[in-house]
């Protein structure tokens, strides 16, 4: 599975070490702005490159549907964050790859998002949190309310640990070992 969902413990440890170094780099917009980032700094389409989340590993992706279909597997995840002065819309697009490829499909999760300043439970330092409120999960002809999809939980409240023009690193704000690395999409 992509995005670190099937990496070895050694590979995961190496990525976490790289993340720790990046968080302290001068290129980190979070450090440059003292945590005072704007919605516009995060707006755009982001592709998940890595996750250490045990919940995502267990669910074989975000929705949990990848392991529910014969020959189905997680095929990637995009997060689209839109922001203007009136609204903040969010959409996850999870690809479920199925054999044959023509049977593959997308799971779409729509909702709202916001930035929140709070004190870290672990460091006592100020942190910037992206809070996501999923509203609907849609795949094929099925559309349901998202409030009962427990598998969406790992991405609902994350600290922004690193941000530059191309890369965003998020950590669980109650489980800092949960790391999510996103790359800004050019398309």
C-alpha positions as CSV (number, residue, x, y, z in Angstrom):
1,X,0.0,0.0,0.0
2,X,1.3,3.5,-0.7
3,X,1.7,6.4,1.7
4,X,3.6,4.4,4.3
5,X,0.6,2.2,5.1
6,X,2.8,-0.9,4.6
7,X,6.3,0.4,5.4
8,X,8.7,-1.4,7.8
9,X,9.3,0.0,11.3
10,X,12.8,1.0,10.2
11,X,11.5,2.9,7.2
12,X,8.9,4.7,9.3
13,X,11.5,5.6,11.9
14,X,13.7,7.1,9.2
15,X,10.8,9.2,7.9
16,X,10.0,10.4,11.4
17,X,13.6,11.5,11.9
18,X,13.5,13.4,8.6
19,X,10.2,15.0,9.8
20,X,11.8,16.0,13.1
21,X,14.7,17.8,11.2
22,X,12.3,19.5,8.8
23,X,10.2,20.9,11.7
24,X,13.2,22.9,13.0
25,X,14.3,24.2,9.5
26,X,14.2,27.9,8.7
27,X,12.1,27.1,5.6
28,X,9.2,26.1,8.0
29,X,6.5,28.8,7.6
30,X,5.1,27.8,11.0
31,X,8.4,29.0,12.6
32,X,8.7,32.0,10.3
33,X,5.3,33.3,11.1
34,X,5.2,32.3,14.8
35,X,2.4,29.9,14.1
36,X,0.2,32.7,12.6
37,X,-0.6,31.1,9.3
38,X,-3.7,32.1,7.3
39,X,-6.3,29.9,5.6
40,X,-4.8,31.0,2.3
41,X,-1.5,29.4,3.3
42,X,-3.1,26.0,3.4
43,X,-5.7,26.4,0.6
44,X,-5.1,24.1,-2.4
45,X,-5.0,20.5,-3.3
46,X,-2.7,18.3,-1.2
47,X,-1.7,14.7,-1.9
48,X,-0.9,12.4,1.0
49,X,2.6,11.1,0.7
50,X,3.1,9.3,4.1
51,X,1.1,8.5,7.2
52,X,2.2,6.7,10.3
53,X,-1.3,6.5,11.6
54,X,-2.1,3.0,13.0
55,X,-5.8,3.7,12.4
56,X,-5.2,4.3,8.7
57,X,-3.0,1.2,8.5
58,X,-5.7,-0.9,10.2
59,X,-8.4,0.6,7.9
60,X,-6.2,0.2,4.8
61,X,-6.8,3.9,4.0
62,X,-9.1,6.7,5.2
63,X,-12.5,5.4,4.6
64,X,-11.9,1.7,5.3
65,X,-13.5,0.7,2.0
66,X,-10.2,-0.4,0.3
67,X,-10.1,-3.6,2.2
68,X,-13.9,-4.1,1.9
69,X,-13.9,-4.9,-1.8
70,X,-12.4,-8.1,-3.4
71,X,-9.0,-7.2,-4.9
72,X,-9.5,-3.6,-3.6
73,X,-6.8,-1.5,-2.0
74,X,-6.0,2.0,-1.1
75,X,-4.9,3.9,-4.2
76,X,-4.1,7.3,-2.8
77,X,-5.6,10.3,-1.0
78,X,-6.0,14.0,-1.9
79,X,-7.2,16.7,0.4
80,X,-8.7,19.8,-1.3
81,X,-8.9,22.8,1.0
82,X,-10.8,25.9,-0.3
83,X,-11.0,29.2,1.6
84,X,-12.3,32.7,1.0
85,X,-13.8,35.3,3.3
86,X,-17.2,33.5,3.3
87,X,-16.4,29.7,3.5
88,X,-13.9,27.0,4.1
89,X,-14.8,23.9,2.2
90,X,-12.8,20.6,2.4
91,X,-12.9,17.5,0.3
92,X,-11.0,14.2,0.6
93,X,-10.7,12.2,-2.5
94,X,-9.6,8.6,-1.7
95,X,-8.9,6.3,-4.7
96,X,-9.9,2.7,-4.2
97,X,-7.9,0.7,-6.7
98,X,-9.7,-2.5,-7.9
99,X,-8.8,-5.2,-10.4
100,X,-9.6,-4.7,-13.2
101,X,-8.7,-1.0,-13.1
102,X,-11.9,0.0,-14.8
103,X,-13.7,-1.0,-11.6
104,X,-11.7,1.4,-9.5
105,X,-13.6,4.3,-7.9
106,X,-13.2,7.4,-5.7
107,X,-14.6,7.9,-2.2
108,X,-15.4,11.6,-1.6
109,X,-15.7,13.1,1.9
110,X,-17.0,16.7,2.0
111,X,-17.1,19.0,4.9
112,X,-15.7,22.2,6.4
113,X,-12.3,23.1,7.9
114,X,-10.9,25.8,10.1
115,X,-7.6,26.9,11.7
116,X,-7.5,27.1,15.5
117,X,-4.8,28.3,17.8
118,X,-4.4,26.3,21.0
119,X,-1.8,25.2,23.5
120,X,-0.2,21.8,22.8
121,X,-1.1,19.2,25.4
122,X,2.4,17.7,25.1
123,X,4.7,20.7,24.9
124,X,2.7,23.5,26.5
125,X,3.7,25.6,23.4
126,X,1.2,27.3,21.1
127,X,0.1,25.3,18.1
128,X,-1.9,25.8,15.0
129,X,-4.6,23.1,14.5
130,X,-6.5,22.3,11.3
131,X,-9.9,21.1,12.4
132,X,-11.9,19.2,9.8
133,X,-15.7,18.5,10.2
134,X,-16.7,15.9,7.6
135,X,-20.3,16.0,6.5
136,X,-20.9,13.5,3.8
137,X,-19.2,10.4,2.4
138,X,-20.0,9.5,-1.2
139,X,-19.0,6.6,-3.4
140,X,-20.8,5.3,-6.4
141,X,-24.5,5.7,-5.8
142,X,-24.1,5.8,-2.0
143,X,-24.1,9.0,0.0
144,X,-24.2,9.0,3.8
145,X,-23.7,11.3,6.7
146,X,-20.0,11.3,7.8
147,X,-20.6,11.6,11.5
148,X,-20.6,7.8,12.1
149,X,-17.5,7.0,10.0
150,X,-15.0,6.5,12.8
151,X,-12.2,5.8,10.2
152,X,-12.2,9.5,9.4
153,X,-11.1,10.4,12.9
154,X,-7.3,10.5,12.5
155,X,-7.5,13.5,10.1
156,X,-10.1,15.5,12.0
157,X,-7.8,17.5,14.3
158,X,-4.1,17.8,13.4
159,X,-1.3,20.2,14.4
160,X,0.5,21.9,11.5
161,X,4.1,21.0,12.3
162,X,5.8,22.1,9.0
163,X,4.6,24.2,6.1
164,X,6.3,25.5,2.9
165,X,5.1,26.2,-0.6
166,X,5.2,22.5,-1.5
167,X,5.1,20.4,1.7
168,X,2.9,20.2,4.8
169,X,3.5,18.0,7.8
170,X,0.7,17.4,10.3
171,X,0.8,15.7,13.7
172,X,-2.0,14.3,15.7
173,X,-2.7,16.8,18.5
174,X,-3.4,14.1,21.0
175,X,-1.0,11.5,19.4
176,X,2.1,13.2,18.2
177,X,3.5,10.0,16.8
178,X,0.8,10.1,14.1
179,X,2.4,12.0,11.3
180,X,0.8,12.9,7.9
181,X,3.0,14.3,5.1
182,X,1.3,16.1,2.3
183,X,2.7,17.4,-1.0
184,X,1.0,20.3,-2.8
185,X,-0.4,19.2,-6.1
186,X,0.3,21.2,-9.2
187,X,-2.8,20.0,-11.0
